Amino acid sequence: MQQVTINQFSQHLSDLIEAALKGEEIIIIKDHQSAVKLTPVLPVKQHRKPGSAKGMVTMSDDFDEPLEDFQEYM
């Protein structure tokens, strides 16, 4: 466990983030007390379910038609 002050944290931000990503626990101290613990966000693994968005996405019939606002650019 590594303890750093807010000033040290701001000066060595990228190094401390890399250390946290490698599993090291980083404690940030404010006013001589532990204030924040820096830990990596672990990805949530979800199993894909084919067809789960069926019917949620629609496309208008005139999707491919040129937009009137852009006539002068064409």
PyMOL commands that place a pseudoatom at each C-alpha (Angstrom):
pseudoatom trace, name=CA, resn=MET, resi=1, chain=A, elem=C, hetatm=0, pos=[0.000, 0.000, 0.000]
pseudoatom trace, name=CA, resn=GLN, resi=2, chain=A, elem=C, hetatm=0, pos=[1.378, 3.368, -1.037]
pseudoatom trace, name=CA, resn=GLN, resi=3, chain=A, elem=C, hetatm=0, pos=[0.284, 6.576, 0.662]
pseudoatom trace, name=CA, resn=VAL, resi=4, chain=A, elem=C, hetatm=0, pos=[0.689, 9.947, -1.049]
pseudoatom trace, name=CA, resn=THR, resi=5, chain=A, elem=C, hetatm=0, pos=[-0.419, 13.491, -0.376]
pseudoatom trace, name=CA, resn=ILE, resi=6, chain=A, elem=C, hetatm=0, pos=[-2.638, 15.375, -2.803]
pseudoatom trace, name=CA, resn=ASN, resi=7, chain=A, elem=C, hetatm=0, pos=[0.372, 17.372, -4.027]
pseudoatom trace, name=CA, resn=GLN, resi=8, chain=A, elem=C, hetatm=0, pos=[2.406, 14.214, -4.624]
pseudoatom trace, name=CA, resn=PHE, resi=9, chain=A, elem=C, hetatm=0, pos=[-0.558, 12.650, -6.369]
pseudoatom trace, name=CA, resn=SER, resi=10, chain=A, elem=C, hetatm=0, pos=[-0.972, 15.567, -8.777]
pseudoatom trace, name=CA, resn=GLN, resi=11, chain=A, elem=C, hetatm=0, pos=[2.755, 15.558, -9.575]
pseudoatom trace, name=CA, resn=HIS, resi=12, chain=A, elem=C, hetatm=0, pos=[2.949, 11.795, -10.231]
pseudoatom trace, name=CA, resn=LEU, resi=13, chain=A, elem=C, hetatm=0, pos=[-0.551, 11.123, -11.529]
pseudoatom trace, name=CA, resn=SER, resi=14, chain=A, elem=C, hetatm=0, pos=[0.341, 8.914, -14.496]
pseudoatom trace, name=CA, resn=ASP, resi=15, chain=A, elem=C, hetatm=0, pos=[2.825, 6.817, -12.479]
pseudoatom trace, name=CA, resn=LEU, resi=16, chain=A, elem=C, hetatm=0, pos=[0.318, 6.290, -9.676]
pseudoatom trace, name=CA, resn=ILE, resi=17, chain=A, elem=C, hetatm=0, pos=[-2.421, 5.323, -12.117]
pseudoatom trace, name=CA, resn=GLU, resi=18, chain=A, elem=C, hetatm=0, pos=[-0.096, 2.760, -13.702]
pseudoatom trace, name=CA, resn=ALA, resi=19, chain=A, elem=C, hetatm=0, pos=[0.746, 1.378, -10.251]
pseudoatom trace, name=CA, resn=ALA, resi=20, chain=A, elem=C, hetatm=0, pos=[-2.961, 1.078, -9.401]
pseudoatom trace, name=CA, resn=LEU, resi=21, chain=A, elem=C, hetatm=0, pos=[-3.638, -0.691, -12.698]
pseudoatom trace, name=CA, resn=LYS, resi=22, chain=A, elem=C, hetatm=0, pos=[-0.936, -3.211, -11.785]
pseudoatom trace, name=CA, resn=GLY, resi=23, chain=A, elem=C, hetatm=0, pos=[-2.747, -3.962, -8.519]
pseudoatom trace, name=CA, resn=GLU, resi=24, chain=A, elem=C, hetatm=0, pos=[-1.047, -1.647, -6.047]
pseudoatom trace, name=CA, resn=GLU, resi=25, chain=A, elem=C, hetatm=0, pos=[-3.317, 0.099, -3.570]
pseudoatom trace, name=CA, resn=ILE, resi=26, chain=A, elem=C, hetatm=0, pos=[-2.843, 3.884, -3.591]
pseudoatom trace, name=CA, resn=ILE, resi=27, chain=A, elem=C, hetatm=0, pos=[-4.157, 5.939, -0.663]
pseudoatom trace, name=CA, resn=ILE, resi=28, chain=A, elem=C, hetatm=0, pos=[-4.381, 9.709, -1.073]
pseudoatom trace, name=CA, resn=ILE, resi=29, chain=A, elem=C, hetatm=0, pos=[-3.987, 11.688, 2.137]
pseudoatom trace, name=CA, resn=LYS, resi=30, chain=A, elem=C, hetatm=0, pos=[-5.598, 15.034, 2.893]
pseudoatom trace, name=CA, resn=ASP, resi=31, chain=A, elem=C, hetatm=0, pos=[-5.008, 16.913, 6.145]
pseudoatom trace, name=CA, resn=HIS, resi=32, chain=A, elem=C, hetatm=0, pos=[-2.991, 13.964, 7.548]
pseudoatom trace, name=CA, resn=GLN, resi=33, chain=A, elem=C, hetatm=0, pos=[-5.906, 11.548, 7.093]
pseudoatom trace, name=CA, resn=SER, resi=34, chain=A, elem=C, hetatm=0, pos=[-6.673, 8.948, 4.462]
pseudoatom trace, name=CA, resn=ALA, resi=35, chain=A, elem=C, hetatm=0, pos=[-9.169, 10.511, 2.076]
pseudoatom trace, name=CA, resn=VAL, resi=36, chain=A, elem=C, hetatm=0, pos=[-9.324, 8.532, -1.176]
pseudoatom trace, name=CA, resn=LYS, resi=37, chain=A, elem=C, hetatm=0, pos=[-8.289, 5.095, -2.373]
pseudoatom trace, name=CA, resn=LEU, resi=38, chain=A, elem=C, hetatm=0, pos=[-7.250, 4.778, -6.014]
pseudoatom trace, name=CA, resn=THR, resi=39, chain=A, elem=C, hetatm=0, pos=[-8.304, 1.457, -7.485]
pseudoatom trace, name=CA, resn=PRO, resi=40, chain=A, elem=C, hetatm=0, pos=[-8.776, 0.344, -11.091]
pseudoatom trace, name=CA, resn=VAL, resi=41, chain=A, elem=C, hetatm=0, pos=[-12.231, -0.117, -12.540]
pseudoatom trace, name=CA, resn=LEU, resi=42, chain=A, elem=C, hetatm=0, pos=[-12.615, -3.730, -13.501]
pseudoatom trace, name=CA, resn=PRO, resi=43, chain=A, elem=C, hetatm=0, pos=[-14.567, -4.387, -16.688]
pseudoatom trace, name=CA, resn=VAL, resi=44, chain=A, elem=C, hetatm=0, pos=[-17.883, -6.100, -16.184]
pseudoatom trace, name=CA, resn=LYS, resi=45, chain=A, elem=C, hetatm=0, pos=[-18.032, -9.122, -18.400]
pseudoatom trace, name=CA, resn=GLN, resi=46, chain=A, elem=C, hetatm=0, pos=[-21.468, -9.663, -19.828]
pseudoatom trace, name=CA, resn=HIS, resi=47, chain=A, elem=C, hetatm=0, pos=[-22.442, -12.487, -22.087]
pseudoatom trace, name=CA, resn=ARG, resi=48, chain=A, elem=C, hetatm=0, pos=[-23.775, -11.342, -25.422]
pseudoatom trace, name=CA, resn=LYS, resi=49, chain=A, elem=C, hetatm=0, pos=[-27.310, -12.255, -26.214]
pseudoatom trace, name=CA, resn=PRO, resi=50, chain=A, elem=C, hetatm=0, pos=[-27.952, -12.186, -29.967]
pseudoatom trace, name=CA, resn=GLY, resi=51, chain=A, elem=C, hetatm=0, pos=[-31.156, -10.398, -30.918]
pseudoatom trace, name=CA, resn=SER, resi=52, chain=A, elem=C, hetatm=0, pos=[-31.517, -8.580, -27.603]
pseudoatom trace, name=CA, resn=ALA, resi=53, chain=A, elem=C, hetatm=0, pos=[-32.085, -5.218, -29.374]
pseudoatom trace, name=CA, resn=LYS, resi=54, chain=A, elem=C, hetatm=0, pos=[-34.510, -6.559, -31.953]
pseudoatom trace, name=CA, resn=GLY, resi=55, chain=A, elem=C, hetatm=0, pos=[-37.245, -4.022, -32.638]
pseudoatom trace, name=CA, resn=MET, resi=56, chain=A, elem=C, hetatm=0, pos=[-35.477, -1.235, -30.723]
pseudoatom trace, name=CA, resn=VAL, resi=57, chain=A, elem=C, hetatm=0, pos=[-33.744, 0.295, -33.742]
pseudoatom trace, name=CA, resn=THR, resi=58, chain=A, elem=C, hetatm=0, pos=[-35.729, 1.701, -36.637]
pseudoatom trace, name=CA, resn=MET, resi=59, chain=A, elem=C, hetatm=0, pos=[-34.694, 3.590, -39.738]
pseudoatom trace, name=CA, resn=SER, resi=60, chain=A, elem=C, hetatm=0, pos=[-36.903, 6.024, -41.591]
pseudoatom trace, name=CA, resn=ASP, resi=61, chain=A, elem=C, hetatm=0, pos=[-37.877, 5.307, -45.197]
pseudoatom trace, name=CA, resn=ASP, resi=62, chain=A, elem=C, hetatm=0, pos=[-36.122, 8.463, -46.437]
pseudoatom trace, name=CA, resn=PHE, resi=63, chain=A, elem=C, hetatm=0, pos=[-32.820, 7.706, -44.694]
pseudoatom trace, name=CA, resn=ASP, resi=64, chain=A, elem=C, hetatm=0, pos=[-30.827, 7.743, -47.947]
pseudoatom trace, name=CA, resn=GLU, resi=65, chain=A, elem=C, hetatm=0, pos=[-32.473, 10.867, -49.363]
pseudoatom trace, name=CA, resn=PRO, resi=66, chain=A, elem=C, hetatm=0, pos=[-30.392, 14.065, -49.595]
pseudoatom trace, name=CA, resn=LEU, resi=67, chain=A, elem=C, hetatm=0, pos=[-31.039, 16.619, -46.854]
pseudoatom trace, name=CA, resn=GLU, resi=68, chain=A, elem=C, hetatm=0, pos=[-32.634, 19.896, -47.904]
pseudoatom trace, name=CA, resn=ASP, resi=69, chain=A, elem=C, hetatm=0, pos=[-30.279, 21.894, -45.661]
pseudoatom trace, name=CA, resn=PHE, resi=70, chain=A, elem=C, hetatm=0, pos=[-27.256, 20.673, -47.634]
pseudoatom trace, name=CA, resn=GLN, resi=71, chain=A, elem=C, hetatm=0, pos=[-28.493, 21.343, -51.181]
pseudoatom trace, name=CA, resn=GLU, resi=72, chain=A, elem=C, hetatm=0, pos=[-26.089, 24.252, -51.626]
pseudoatom trace, name=CA, resn=TYR, resi=73, chain=A, elem=C, hetatm=0, pos=[-23.112, 22.001, -50.840]
pseudoatom trace, name=CA, resn=MET, resi=74, chain=A, elem=C, hetatm=0, pos=[-23.971, 19.388, -53.455]
for i in range(1, 74): cmd.bond("trace and resi %d" % i, "trace and resi %d" % (i + 1))
show_as sticks, trace
zoom trace
